[in-house]
Amino acid sequence: MGIQLDAPAKAEGCVERITSHDEPLAGRLKRNEQLVYDALCQSPTPLKAYDLLETLQDHGLRAPMTIYRALEALIAKDCVKKIESLNAFVAVRPSRPAQARAFLICKECMQAREITLDARQVADLFSPIRVSADEVRIEAFGDCHDVCGNGVVGSR
Ligand SMILES: [Zn+2]
């Protein structure tokens, strides 16, 4: 149906990707933003601001405000998303234009996976109630099966 399911949202190799020249993010991140982005890329699960603070203390990021400012900038550049229900953040691929991103969070391992929806899929989703949505956030909780699965539903 065109819905794209990415392997864990903080894709392997995204640290390399943002330093390569053809990547839209190359050179666009300030030092602190890069540190926060890299930390999110390397984490298997979404991180809260205080997790980031703890992780990045040794890099000189010691004030919560510094972390929040970097996160805000990264969100504005569309390379980090906040998972509202967890009050935590994930790195996303900046190069793929999408109308909406949906996150599926495993209750077992807390890994977040990302699905992107295009404008048509978003329109279809809301057409039964005749609403046009321009800001869509979808956060679903379940069992990721691949990693911690018991091989019931959706296993391959
Ligand atoms: Zn899992």
Boltz pocket constraint, residues with backbone or C-beta under 6 A from the ligand:
constraints:
  - pocket:
      binder: B
      contacts: [[A, 106], [A, 107], [A, 108], [A, 109], [A, 110], [A, 111], [A, 143], [A, 144], [A, 145], [A, 147], [A, 148], [A, 149]]
      max_distance: 6.0
